[in-house]
Amino acid sequence: MYASYGYYESTYLMDRKPKIPEDDFRFWEKQAERVLNQYTFSRLASNLGLITTEVKDCTCELAELLYQADKSTQQAAEQGGVLQSYSNDGESGTFDLSQSIFTEEGKARKTKEIIYRYLGDTGLLYQGV
């Protein structure tokens, strides 16, 4: 476990209201770990001594992103899909979802942004030997 719920709640959030309920945190933290392991070539999994405050904070922010994206996807599915355009009594409009972090492309872009912000200068993302 890269970050505990206690760390998430007290250190990462600094006692602000959690976005992830405690019962769901372990699952989403594990999903964030998987993403981090892809980007760090499993260096963190093989050497837990590399888990710093930056790694823990990154894990927490990724877990929140993944949780919120999943929650948004579930809500959209329950409502019959994401509203992209509307028309009502002569008024119409279209929403541009291309920049949304809740699309797969947007989520991937935001994931990369989070990881590079926290771990970009740590050497954990280096592909060489």
C-alpha positions as CSV (number, residue, x, y, z in Angstrom):
1,M,0.0,0.0,0.0
2,Y,1.6,3.3,-1.1
3,A,-0.8,5.5,0.9
4,S,-3.1,4.7,3.7
5,Y,-6.5,6.2,4.3
6,G,-5.1,7.9,7.4
7,Y,-2.4,9.5,5.3
8,Y,-5.0,10.5,2.6
9,E,-7.3,12.1,5.2
10,S,-4.9,13.9,7.5
11,T,-1.7,14.6,5.5
12,Y,-2.8,14.8,1.8
13,L,-6.1,16.5,2.4
14,M,-5.0,18.3,5.6
15,D,-8.3,17.4,7.2
16,R,-10.5,18.7,4.3
17,K,-13.5,16.6,3.3
18,P,-12.4,13.4,1.5
19,K,-13.6,12.8,-2.0
20,I,-13.2,9.0,-1.6
21,P,-15.2,7.3,1.2
22,E,-13.1,5.2,3.5
23,D,-14.8,2.0,2.5
24,D,-13.8,2.6,-1.2
25,F,-10.3,4.0,-0.6
26,R,-8.3,0.8,-0.6
27,F,-9.7,-0.2,-4.0
28,W,-9.0,3.1,-5.7
29,E,-5.6,3.4,-4.0
30,K,-4.8,-0.1,-5.5
31,Q,-5.8,1.2,-8.9
32,A,-3.6,4.2,-8.5
33,E,-0.7,1.9,-7.6
34,R,-1.2,-0.1,-10.8
35,V,-1.0,3.1,-12.9
36,L,2.1,4.3,-10.9
37,N,3.8,0.9,-11.5
38,Q,3.3,1.3,-15.2
39,Y,5.0,4.7,-15.3
40,T,7.8,3.8,-12.9
41,F,8.5,0.4,-14.4
42,S,7.5,-1.3,-11.1
43,R,10.4,0.3,-9.2
44,L,8.1,1.3,-6.4
45,A,6.7,-2.3,-6.0
46,S,10.1,-3.8,-5.9
47,N,11.6,-1.3,-3.5
48,L,9.2,0.1,-0.9
49,G,12.0,2.4,0.3
50,L,11.3,4.6,-2.7
51,I,7.9,5.5,-1.5
52,T,8.3,9.1,-0.5
53,T,5.8,11.9,0.4
54,E,5.7,12.7,-3.4
55,V,4.7,9.2,-4.2
56,K,2.0,9.1,-1.5
57,D,0.6,12.4,-2.6
58,C,0.6,11.3,-6.2
59,T,-1.1,8.1,-5.3
60,C,-3.8,10.0,-3.4
61,E,-4.5,12.4,-6.3
62,L,-4.6,9.6,-8.8
63,A,-7.0,7.6,-6.6
64,E,-9.3,10.6,-6.5
65,L,-9.1,11.1,-10.2
66,L,-9.9,7.4,-10.9
67,Y,-12.7,7.4,-8.3
68,Q,-14.3,10.6,-9.7
69,A,-14.0,9.4,-13.3
70,D,-15.7,6.1,-12.5
71,K,-18.4,7.8,-10.5
72,S,-19.1,10.1,-13.4
73,T,-19.2,7.3,-15.9
74,Q,-21.6,5.3,-13.7
75,Q,-23.9,8.4,-13.4
76,A,-23.8,9.0,-17.1
77,A,-24.7,5.3,-17.8
78,E,-27.6,5.5,-15.4
79,Q,-28.9,8.6,-17.2
80,G,-28.6,7.1,-20.6
81,G,-25.2,8.6,-21.5
82,V,-23.5,12.0,-21.4
83,L,-25.5,14.9,-22.6
84,Q,-23.6,16.3,-25.6
85,S,-26.2,18.6,-27.1
86,Y,-29.7,19.9,-26.3
87,S,-32.5,21.7,-27.9
88,N,-35.4,23.3,-26.0
89,D,-38.0,25.7,-27.3
90,G,-35.8,27.2,-30.0
91,E,-32.6,27.3,-27.9
92,S,-29.9,24.7,-28.6
93,G,-26.4,24.1,-27.5
94,T,-23.6,21.5,-27.6
95,F,-21.1,20.7,-24.9
96,D,-17.4,20.1,-25.9
97,L,-16.4,17.0,-23.9
98,S,-13.0,16.7,-25.6
99,Q,-11.3,18.4,-22.6
100,S,-13.1,16.6,-19.9
101,I,-11.1,14.5,-17.5
102,F,-13.9,12.0,-17.5
103,T,-13.4,10.8,-21.0
104,E,-10.8,8.0,-21.5
105,E,-8.5,10.4,-23.4
106,G,-9.0,13.2,-20.8
107,K,-8.4,10.8,-17.9
108,A,-5.1,9.5,-19.5
109,R,-3.9,13.1,-20.1
110,K,-4.7,14.1,-16.5
111,T,-3.1,11.0,-15.1
112,K,0.1,11.8,-17.0
113,E,0.0,15.4,-15.8
114,I,-0.4,14.3,-12.1
115,I,2.4,11.7,-12.3
116,Y,4.8,14.1,-14.0
117,R,4.0,16.9,-11.5
118,Y,4.8,14.8,-8.5
119,L,7.5,12.4,-9.9
120,G,9.0,14.2,-12.9
121,D,12.3,15.1,-11.1
122,T,12.6,12.0,-8.9
123,G,14.3,9.6,-11.4
124,L,11.4,7.1,-11.0
125,L,10.1,7.8,-14.5
126,Y,13.5,7.2,-16.2
127,Q,13.4,4.4,-18.8
128,G,17.2,3.7,-18.9
129,V,19.2,1.4,-16.7
